[in-house]
Amino acid sequence: MILHEYFAPQPTATAALPDPEPLLRALTQGVLEALAGVREVDQLARWFSEDAYRTLVSRANLSARARSARGIAPTRPTFAILSIRVTEPADGIIEAVVVVAGPGRTRAVAIRLEGLDRRWRATSLAVL
């Protein structure tokens, strides 16, 4: 094994990881709050891969600029999680869709979790 591979994040089997549903719920809530401007994106950093985190930061910044341009103050989003659908395309990888109902519309949050270093990390996230 090459030294840099030894120190790189190590894949973890699904059996060695906790139930992903609580994390899916927490990530969905955290992301929606970050996009609404009532939570710092930094608070979610430990649960995301570098690329997914950068994408989330960019999206949160765009949301903040849009709110500022319209003169809208950040407000805590109210929503209910209607369902969570989870598939496992490979060992140690979870792809889920969390359906969220808010006061104005229903949205879907697609999340890909990968088991790395004995914990789940979101490697892709899309709010649809």
DSSP file with accessible surface (Angstrom, degrees, kcal/mol):
  #  RESIDUE AA STRUCTURE BP1 BP2  ACC     N-H-->O    O-->H-N    N-H-->O    O-->H-N    TCO  KAPPA ALPHA  PHI   PSI    X-CA   Y-CA   Z-CA
    1    1 A M              0   0  163      0, 0.0     2,-0.2     0, 0.0     5,-0.0   0.000 360.0 360.0 360.0 134.6    0.0    0.0    0.0
    2    2 A I    >>  -     0   0   96      1,-0.1     4,-1.5     2,-0.0     3,-0.7  -0.492 360.0-118.6 -74.8 144.7    1.3    3.4   -0.9
    3    3 A L  H 3> S+     0   0  123      1,-0.3     4,-1.4     2,-0.2     3,-0.3   0.881 111.9  52.1 -55.6 -44.9    1.6    5.8    2.1
    4    4 A H  H 3> S+     0   0  131      1,-0.2     4,-0.7     2,-0.2    -1,-0.3   0.837 107.6  53.8 -66.9 -27.0   -0.9    8.4    0.8
    5    5 A E  H <4 S+     0   0   91     -3,-0.7     3,-0.3     1,-0.2    -1,-0.2   0.851 103.4  57.7 -69.5 -33.1   -3.5    5.6    0.3
    6    6 A Y  H  < S+     0   0  149     -4,-1.5    -2,-0.2    -3,-0.3    -1,-0.2   0.883 112.0  39.8 -63.9 -37.2   -2.9    4.6    3.9
    7    7 A F  H  < S+     0   0  153     -4,-1.4    -1,-0.2     2,-0.1    -2,-0.2   0.526  96.1 100.3 -92.8  -5.5   -3.9    8.0    5.2
    8    8 A A  S  < S-     0   0   40     -4,-0.7    -3,-0.0    -3,-0.3     2,-0.0  -0.330  95.0 -74.3 -72.7 160.3   -6.7    8.6    2.7
    9    9 A P        -     0   0   69      0, 0.0    -1,-0.2     0, 0.0    -2,-0.1  -0.355  53.1-136.1 -55.8 133.5  -10.3    8.0    3.9
   10   10 A Q        -     0   0   73     -3,-0.1   107,-3.2    -4,-0.1   108,-0.4  -0.822  15.2-116.5 -99.7 129.7  -10.9    4.3    4.2
   11   11 A P  B     -A  116   0A 110      0, 0.0     2,-0.4     0, 0.0   105,-0.3  -0.302  29.3-154.3 -60.7 146.1  -14.2    2.7    2.9
   12   12 A T        -     0   0   18    103,-2.1   103,-0.3    80,-0.2     5,-0.1  -0.983  15.5-116.9-126.8 136.8  -16.3    1.1    5.6
   13   13 A A    >   -     0   0   41     -2,-0.4     3,-1.3     1,-0.1     4,-0.2  -0.336  25.5-117.4 -69.0 151.3  -18.9   -1.7    5.1
   14   14 A T  G >  S+     0   0   31      1,-0.3     3,-2.0     2,-0.2    -1,-0.1   0.874 113.0  61.8 -56.9 -39.0  -22.5   -0.9    5.8
   15   15 A A  G 3  S+     0   0  103      1,-0.3    -1,-0.3     0, 0.0    -2,-0.0   0.783 102.7  51.2 -61.6 -25.2  -22.6   -3.6    8.6
   16   16 A A  G <  S+     0   0   57     -3,-1.3    -1,-0.3     2,-0.1    -2,-0.2   0.357 101.0  80.6 -93.6   6.6  -20.0   -1.5   10.5
   17   17 A L  S <  S-     0   0   19     -3,-2.0   102,-0.1    -4,-0.2    98,-0.0  -0.786  82.2-107.4-114.4 155.8  -21.9    1.7   10.2
   18   18 A P        -     0   0   85      0, 0.0    -1,-0.1     0, 0.0    -2,-0.1  -0.239  54.6 -71.2 -73.4 168.0  -24.9    3.1   12.2
   19   19 A D        -     0   0  109      1,-0.1     4,-0.5     2,-0.0    -5,-0.0  -0.389  44.2-147.7 -56.0 126.3  -28.4    3.3   10.9
   20   20 A P  S  > S+     0   0   19      0, 0.0     4,-2.6     0, 0.0     3,-0.2   0.703  78.4  85.0 -76.5 -16.3  -28.4    6.1    8.4
   21   21 A E  H  > S+     0   0   75      1,-0.2     4,-2.4     2,-0.2     5,-0.2   0.900  87.4  49.5 -59.6 -45.5  -31.9    7.4    8.9
   22   22 A P  H  > S+     0   0   78      0, 0.0     4,-2.4     0, 0.0    -1,-0.2   0.918 113.8  47.9 -59.3 -37.7  -31.2    9.7   11.9
   23   23 A L  H  > S+     0   0   26     -4,-0.5     4,-3.2    -3,-0.2     5,-0.3   0.914 109.2  53.0 -68.1 -40.5  -28.3   11.3    9.9
   24   24 A L  H  X S+     0   0    0     -4,-2.6     4,-2.2     2,-0.2    -1,-0.2   0.921 111.6  46.4 -60.2 -42.5  -30.6   11.7    6.9
   25   25 A R  H  X S+     0   0  108     -4,-2.4     4,-2.3    -5,-0.2    -2,-0.2   0.940 115.2  45.9 -64.0 -46.7  -33.2   13.5    9.0
   26   26 A A  H  X S+     0   0   56     -4,-2.4     4,-2.9    -5,-0.2    -2,-0.2   0.903 113.1  49.1 -65.9 -42.0  -30.5   15.7   10.6
   27   27 A L  H  X S+     0   0    2     -4,-3.2     4,-3.0     2,-0.2     5,-0.3   0.915 110.4  51.1 -64.5 -42.2  -28.8   16.5    7.4
   28   28 A T  H  X S+     0   0    0     -4,-2.2     4,-2.4    -5,-0.3     5,-0.2   0.950 113.8  44.2 -59.9 -48.3  -32.1   17.4    5.7
   29   29 A Q  H  X S+     0   0   89     -4,-2.3     4,-2.3     1,-0.2    -2,-0.2   0.941 115.4  48.5 -62.1 -46.3  -33.0   19.8    8.5
   30   30 A G  H  X S+     0   0    1     -4,-2.9     4,-2.5     1,-0.2    -2,-0.2   0.914 112.2  47.9 -62.2 -42.2  -29.5   21.3    8.7
   31   31 A V  H  X S+     0   0    0     -4,-3.0     4,-2.7     2,-0.2     5,-0.2   0.935 112.0  48.8 -66.8 -44.6  -29.3   21.9    4.9
   32   32 A L  H  X S+     0   0   17     -4,-2.4     4,-1.6    -5,-0.3    -1,-0.2   0.902 113.3  48.0 -63.4 -38.2  -32.8   23.5    4.7
   33   33 A E  H  X>S+     0   0    7     -4,-2.3     5,-2.1    -5,-0.2     6,-0.8   0.895 111.2  50.6 -67.8 -39.3  -31.9   25.7    7.7
   34   34 A A  H ><5S+     0   0    4     -4,-2.5     3,-0.8     1,-0.2    -2,-0.2   0.918 111.1  48.1 -64.9 -41.6  -28.5   26.7    6.1
   35   35 A L  H 3<5S+     0   0   16     -4,-2.7    -1,-0.2     1,-0.2    -2,-0.2   0.818 109.7  53.3 -68.3 -28.8  -30.2   27.6    2.8
   36   36 A A  H 3<5S-     0   0   21     -4,-1.6    39,-0.5    -5,-0.2    -1,-0.2   0.588 116.1-117.8 -80.4 -11.4  -32.8   29.6    4.8
   37   37 A G  T <<5S+     0   0   31     -3,-0.8    -3,-0.2    -4,-0.7    -2,-0.1   0.591  88.2 105.1  88.8  12.0  -29.9   31.5    6.4
   38   38 A V  S   <S+     0   0   44     -5,-2.1     2,-0.4    37,-0.2    -4,-0.2   0.417  75.8  49.7-105.6   1.7  -30.6   30.5   10.0
   39   39 A R  S    S-     0   0   76     -6,-0.8     2,-0.3    -5,-0.1    -2,-0.2  -0.999  84.4-117.2-137.4 141.5  -27.8   28.0   10.4
   40   40 A E    >   -     0   0  129     -2,-0.4     3,-1.4     1,-0.1     4,-0.3  -0.599  17.8-138.5 -75.0 133.6  -24.1   28.4    9.6
   41   41 A V  G >  S+     0   0   16     -2,-0.3     3,-2.3     1,-0.3     4,-0.5   0.844  99.3  72.0 -61.8 -30.6  -23.0   26.0    6.8
   42   42 A D  G >  S+     0   0  112      1,-0.3     3,-1.1     2,-0.2     4,-0.4   0.787  84.9  67.1 -55.7 -29.7  -19.8   25.4    8.8
   43   43 A Q  G <  S+     0   0  112     -3,-1.4    -1,-0.3     1,-0.2    -2,-0.2   0.720 103.5  45.1 -65.6 -19.1  -21.9   23.4   11.4
   44   44 A L  G X  S+     0   0    9     -3,-2.3     3,-1.8    -4,-0.3     4,-0.3   0.486  83.3 100.3-100.0  -5.4  -22.5   20.8    8.7
   45   45 A A  G X  S+     0   0   34     -3,-1.1     3,-1.7    -4,-0.5    -1,-0.1   0.838  73.8  59.6 -55.3 -39.9  -18.9   20.5    7.4
   46   46 A R  G 3  S+     0   0  143     -4,-0.4    -1,-0.3     1,-0.3    -2,-0.1   0.695 103.8  52.2 -66.7 -17.4  -18.0   17.3    9.3
   47   47 A W  G <  S+     0   0   71     -3,-1.8    75,-3.6    74,-0.1     2,-0.3   0.445 102.3  72.0 -96.5  -1.2  -20.8   15.4    7.6
   48   48 A F  B <  S-b  122   0A   3     -3,-1.7    75,-0.2    -4,-0.3     2,-0.1  -0.877  77.6-120.2-117.9 150.2  -19.9   16.3    4.0
   49   49 A S     >  -     0   0   23     73,-2.8     4,-2.6    -2,-0.3     5,-0.2  -0.351  43.7-101.2 -71.9 166.7  -17.1   15.4    1.6
   50   50 A E  H  > S+     0   0  142      1,-0.2     4,-2.4     2,-0.2     5,-0.2   0.920 120.9  45.8 -60.6 -45.6  -15.1   18.3    0.4
   51   51 A D  H  > S+     0   0  104      1,-0.2     4,-2.1     2,-0.2    -1,-0.2   0.923 114.1  47.4 -65.4 -45.3  -16.8   18.6   -3.0
   52   52 A A  H  > S+     0   0    9      1,-0.2     4,-2.2     2,-0.2    -1,-0.2   0.897 112.2  51.3 -64.5 -37.7  -20.3   18.3   -1.5
   53   53 A Y  H  X S+     0   0   51     -4,-2.6     4,-2.7     2,-0.2     5,-0.2   0.929 108.3  51.0 -64.8 -44.0  -19.5   20.8    1.1
   54   54 A R  H  X S+     0   0  132     -4,-2.4     4,-2.3     1,-0.2    -1,-0.2   0.906 110.1  50.2 -60.3 -40.7  -18.2   23.3   -1.4
   55   55 A T  H  X S+     0   0   90     -4,-2.1     4,-2.4     2,-0.2    -1,-0.2   0.915 110.9  49.2 -62.9 -42.5  -21.4   22.9   -3.4
   56   56 A L  H  X S+     0   0    7     -4,-2.2     4,-2.7     2,-0.2    -2,-0.2   0.918 110.0  50.6 -64.9 -42.4  -23.5   23.5   -0.3
   57   57 A V  H  X S+     0   0   41     -4,-2.7     4,-2.4     2,-0.2    -2,-0.2   0.936 111.0  49.3 -60.5 -44.7  -21.6   26.6    0.6
   58   58 A S  H  X S+     0   0   65     -4,-2.3     4,-2.2     1,-0.2    -2,-0.2   0.932 112.3  47.3 -61.1 -44.8  -22.1   28.0   -2.9
   59   59 A R  H  X S+     0   0   90     -4,-2.4     4,-2.3     1,-0.2    -1,-0.2   0.905 111.5  50.9 -65.8 -40.1  -25.8   27.3   -2.8
   60   60 A A  H  X S+     0   0    7     -4,-2.7     4,-2.3     1,-0.2    -1,-0.2   0.899 109.5  51.2 -64.7 -39.2  -26.2   28.9    0.6
   61   61 A N  H  X S+     0   0   85     -4,-2.4     4,-2.4    -5,-0.2    -2,-0.2   0.904 109.5  49.8 -64.7 -41.1  -24.3   32.0   -0.6
   62   62 A L  H  X S+     0   0   95     -4,-2.2     4,-2.3     2,-0.2    -2,-0.2   0.912 110.7  50.0 -62.7 -41.5  -26.7   32.2   -3.6
   63   63 A S  H  X S+     0   0   31     -4,-2.3     4,-2.4     2,-0.2    -2,-0.2   0.906 110.1  50.6 -62.9 -40.8  -29.7   31.9   -1.3
   64   64 A A  H  X S+     0   0   42     -4,-2.3     4,-2.5     1,-0.2    -2,-0.2   0.916 111.0  48.3 -64.4 -42.6  -28.3   34.7    0.9
   65   65 A R  H  X S+     0   0  164     -4,-2.4     4,-2.6     2,-0.2    -1,-0.2   0.899 110.9  50.8 -65.0 -39.5  -27.8   37.0   -2.0
   66   66 A A  H  X S+     0   0   34     -4,-2.3     4,-1.6     2,-0.2    -2,-0.2   0.919 111.7  47.4 -64.8 -42.2  -31.3   36.3   -3.3
   67   67 A R  H  X>S+     0   0   38     -4,-2.4     5,-2.7     1,-0.2     4,-0.7   0.923 113.0  49.4 -63.1 -43.1  -32.8   37.1    0.1
   68   68 A S  H ><5S+     0   0   97     -4,-2.5     3,-0.9     1,-0.2    -2,-0.2   0.913 108.3  52.6 -63.6 -42.5  -30.7   40.3    0.4
   69   69 A A  H 3<5S+     0   0   89     -4,-2.6    -1,-0.2     1,-0.3    -2,-0.2   0.851 115.0  41.8 -63.9 -32.4  -31.7   41.5   -3.1
   70   70 A R  H 3<5S-     0   0  169     -4,-1.6    -1,-0.3    -5,-0.2    -2,-0.2   0.477 111.7-120.2 -92.0  -4.8  -35.4   41.0   -2.2
   71   71 A G  T <<5 +     0   0   68     -3,-0.9     2,-0.5    -4,-0.7    -3,-0.2   0.812  60.0 151.1  71.1  31.4  -34.9   42.5    1.3
   72   72 A I      < -     0   0   82     -5,-2.7    -1,-0.2    -6,-0.2    -2,-0.1  -0.836  40.4-135.6-100.3 129.2  -36.1   39.3    3.0
   73   73 A A        -     0   0   70     -2,-0.5     2,-0.1     1,-0.1   -36,-0.0  -0.524  32.4 -96.8 -79.2 147.2  -34.8   38.5    6.5
   74   74 A P        -     0   0   68      0, 0.0     2,-0.4     0, 0.0   -37,-0.1  -0.413  46.9-175.0 -62.5 135.7  -33.7   34.9    7.2
   75   75 A T        -     0   0   99    -39,-0.5   -37,-0.2    -2,-0.1    -3,-0.0  -0.988  33.0-100.7-134.0 146.4  -36.5   32.9    8.9
   76   76 A R        -     0   0  147     -2,-0.4     2,-0.1   -39,-0.1   -43,-0.1  -0.456  43.5-122.8 -65.6 126.0  -36.5   29.4   10.3
   77   77 A P        -     0   0   38      0, 0.0     2,-0.5     0, 0.0    -1,-0.1  -0.447  16.7-147.4 -72.5 141.7  -38.1   27.0    7.8
   78   78 A T        +     0   0   98     -2,-0.1     2,-0.3     2,-0.0     0, 0.0  -0.956  36.4 141.6-107.6 127.6  -41.1   25.0    9.0
   79   79 A F        -     0   0   55     -2,-0.5     2,-0.4    23,-0.2    23,-0.2  -0.978  39.2-137.7-157.2 163.5  -41.4   21.6    7.3
   80   80 A A  E     -C  101   0A  53     21,-2.3    21,-3.1    -2,-0.3     2,-0.7  -0.995  23.8-124.8-128.5 136.3  -42.3   18.0    8.0
   81   81 A I  E     -C  100   0A  42     -2,-0.4    19,-0.2    19,-0.2     3,-0.1  -0.730  27.2-177.4 -80.3 116.8  -40.5   15.0    6.7
   82   82 A L  E     -     0   0A 107     17,-2.8     2,-0.3    -2,-0.7    -1,-0.2   0.869  59.8 -14.7 -84.0 -41.5  -43.1   13.0    4.8
   83   83 A S  E     -C   99   0A  30     16,-1.2    16,-2.6     2,-0.0     2,-0.4  -0.993  47.0-147.2-159.7 158.9  -41.0   10.0    3.8
   84   84 A I  E     -C   98   0A  28     -2,-0.3     2,-0.5    14,-0.2    14,-0.2  -0.990  14.3-167.5-131.7 121.8  -37.4    8.7    3.5
   85   85 A R  E     -C   97   0A 169     12,-2.6    12,-2.2    -2,-0.4     2,-0.4  -0.956  10.4-171.3-111.0 126.3  -36.6    6.2    0.7
   86   86 A V  E     +C   96   0A  67     -2,-0.5     2,-0.3    10,-0.2    10,-0.2  -0.959   9.2 177.9-123.6 134.2  -33.2    4.5    0.9
   87   87 A T  E     -C   95   0A  82      8,-2.8     8,-2.6    -2,-0.4    -2,-0.0  -0.928  20.0-146.5-126.1 158.2  -31.4    2.2   -1.5
   88   88 A E  E     +     0   0A  97     -2,-0.3     6,-0.2     6,-0.2     3,-0.1  -0.834  16.9 176.2-125.4  90.5  -28.0    0.6   -1.2
   89   89 A P  E    S+     0   0A  74      0, 0.0     2,-0.3     0, 0.0    -1,-0.1   0.759  74.4   0.5 -68.1 -23.4  -26.4    0.4   -4.7
   90   90 A A  E >  S-C   93   0A  46      3,-0.7     3,-2.0     0, 0.0     2,-0.1  -0.973  96.3 -73.3-155.6 162.2  -23.2   -1.0   -3.2
   91   91 A D  T 3  S+     0   0  110     -2,-0.3     3,-0.1     1,-0.3    24,-0.1  -0.380 120.4  15.8 -62.0 129.2  -21.9   -2.0    0.2
   92   92 A G  T 3  S+     0   0    5      1,-0.2    23,-3.1    -2,-0.1     2,-0.4   0.562 107.9  99.9  84.7   7.9  -21.1    1.1    2.3
   93   93 A I  E <   -CD  90 114A  31     -3,-2.0    -3,-0.7    21,-0.2     2,-0.4  -0.994  47.1-175.3-131.1 129.4  -23.1    3.4    0.0
   94   94 A I  E     - D   0 113A   7     19,-3.1    19,-3.3    -2,-0.4     2,-0.5  -0.982   6.4-167.7-122.1 133.7  -26.6    4.7    0.6
   95   95 A E  E     +CD  87 112A  75     -8,-2.6    -8,-2.8    -2,-0.4     2,-0.3  -0.992  20.4 175.0-119.0 127.9  -28.7    6.8   -1.8
   96   96 A A  E     -CD  86 111A   4     15,-3.1    15,-2.8    -2,-0.5     2,-0.5  -0.944  27.5-152.4-135.4 153.4  -31.8    8.3   -0.2
   97   97 A V  E     -CD  85 110A  60    -12,-2.2   -12,-2.6    -2,-0.3     2,-0.6  -0.996  12.7-163.0-124.0 123.3  -34.6   10.7   -1.1
   98   98 A V  E     -CD  84 109A   0     11,-2.9    11,-2.5    -2,-0.5     2,-0.5  -0.942   9.5-150.6-107.4 118.6  -36.1   12.6    1.8
   99   99 A V  E     -CD  83 108A  38    -16,-2.6   -17,-2.8    -2,-0.6   -16,-1.2  -0.811  17.0-170.8 -93.8 124.8  -39.5   14.1    0.9
  100  100 A V  E     -CD  81 107A   5      7,-3.2     7,-3.3    -2,-0.5     2,-0.5  -0.965  12.6-153.4-123.7 129.3  -40.2   17.3    2.8
  101  101 A A  E     +CD  80 106A  24    -21,-3.1   -21,-2.3    -2,-0.4     5,-0.2  -0.896  18.9 177.0-104.3 124.7  -43.5   19.3    3.0
  102  102 A G        -     0   0   29      3,-2.5   -23,-0.2    -2,-0.5    -2,-0.0  -0.579  47.1 -92.1-112.2-179.3  -43.2   23.0    3.7
  103  103 A P  S    S+     0   0  116      0, 0.0     3,-0.1     0, 0.0   -24,-0.1   0.855 123.4  30.4 -65.3 -31.1  -45.9   25.6    3.9
  104  104 A G  S    S-     0   0   76      1,-0.3     2,-0.3     0, 0.0    -3,-0.0   0.783 128.1 -12.7 -99.1 -31.0  -45.6   26.6    0.3
  105  105 A R        -     0   0  154      2,-0.0    -3,-2.5    -5,-0.0     2,-0.4  -0.988  60.4-103.9-162.8 168.9  -44.5   23.4   -1.5
  106  106 A T  E     -D  101   0A  87     -2,-0.3     2,-0.3    -5,-0.2    -5,-0.2  -0.863  39.0-173.7-103.9 135.9  -43.2   19.9   -1.2
  107  107 A R  E     -D  100   0A  68     -7,-3.3    -7,-3.2    -2,-0.4     2,-0.4  -0.870  18.2-136.8-126.8 162.5  -39.5   19.3   -2.0
  108  108 A A  E     -D   99   0A  25     20,-0.9    20,-3.5    -2,-0.3     2,-0.5  -0.952   9.1-159.2-119.2 138.0  -37.2   16.3   -2.3
  109  109 A V  E     -DE  98 127A   1    -11,-2.5   -11,-2.9    -2,-0.4     2,-0.5  -0.978   9.0-158.3-117.0 115.0  -33.7   16.2   -0.9
  110  110 A A  E     +DE  97 126A  31     16,-2.9    16,-2.4    -2,-0.5     2,-0.4  -0.849  15.6 179.7 -96.4 127.5  -31.5   13.6   -2.6
  111  111 A I  E     -DE  96 125A   4    -15,-2.8   -15,-3.1    -2,-0.5     2,-0.5  -0.993  18.8-159.7-132.7 134.1  -28.5   12.5   -0.5
  112  112 A R  E     -DE  95 124A  67     12,-2.6    11,-2.6    -2,-0.4    12,-1.1  -0.970  14.6-167.7-111.5 122.2  -25.7   10.0   -1.2
  113  113 A L  E     -DE  94 122A   0    -19,-3.3   -19,-3.1    -2,-0.5     2,-0.4  -0.912   2.2-168.1-108.8 137.2  -24.0    8.7    1.9
  114  114 A E  E     -DE  93 121A  51      7,-2.7     7,-1.8    -2,-0.4     2,-0.7  -0.982  25.7-121.2-123.7 138.7  -20.7    6.8    1.8
  115  115 A G  E     + E   0 120A   3    -23,-3.1  -103,-2.1    -2,-0.4     2,-0.4  -0.688  43.7 164.1 -78.6 111.6  -19.2    4.9    4.7
  116  116 A L  E >   -AE  11 119A  29      3,-2.8     3,-1.1    -2,-0.7    -2,-0.1  -0.999  63.5  -6.9-133.1 130.4  -15.7    6.4    5.2
  117  117 A D  T 3  S-     0   0   84   -107,-3.2    -1,-0.1    -2,-0.4     3,-0.1   0.896 129.0 -54.8  53.8  42.0  -13.5    6.0    8.3
  118  118 A R  T 3  S+     0   0  191   -108,-0.4     2,-0.3     1,-0.2    -1,-0.2   0.728 122.9  79.5  68.5  22.8  -16.3    4.2   10.2
  119  119 A R  E <  S- E   0 116A  70     -3,-1.1    -3,-2.8  -102,-0.1     2,-0.3  -0.987  82.8 -98.2-150.9 160.8  -19.0    6.9    9.7
  120  120 A W  E     - E   0 115A   6     -2,-0.3     2,-0.4    -5,-0.2    -5,-0.2  -0.588  34.9-174.4 -79.0 141.2  -21.3    8.2    7.1
  121  121 A R  E     - E   0 114A  55     -7,-1.8    -7,-2.7    -2,-0.3     2,-0.6  -0.999  26.6-123.9-134.2 136.7  -20.4   11.2    5.0
  122  122 A A  E     +bE  48 113A   0    -75,-3.6   -73,-2.8    -2,-0.4    -9,-0.2  -0.679  30.0 173.6 -78.7 120.0  -22.6   12.9    2.5
  123  123 A T  E     +     0   0A  30    -11,-2.6     2,-0.3    -2,-0.6    -1,-0.2   0.545  69.4  21.3-104.2 -10.7  -20.8   12.9   -0.9
  124  124 A S  E     + E   0 112A  62    -12,-1.1   -12,-2.6   -72,-0.1     2,-0.3  -0.967  62.6 174.1-155.2 141.2  -23.6   14.3   -2.9
  125  125 A L  E     + E   0 111A  31     -2,-0.3     2,-0.4   -14,-0.2   -14,-0.2  -0.983   2.0 178.3-150.2 136.0  -26.7   16.4   -2.0
  126  126 A A  E     - E   0 110A  37    -16,-2.4   -16,-2.9    -2,-0.3     2,-0.7  -0.989  17.2-152.9-140.4 129.6  -29.4   18.0   -4.1
  127  127 A V  E       E   0 109A   9     -2,-0.4   -18,-0.2   -18,-0.2    -2,-0.0  -0.919 360.0 360.0 -99.4 116.5  -32.4   20.0   -3.0
  128  128 A L              0   0  127    -20,-3.5   -20,-0.9    -2,-0.7    -2,-0.0  -0.675 360.0 360.0-104.9 360.0  -35.0   19.6   -5.7
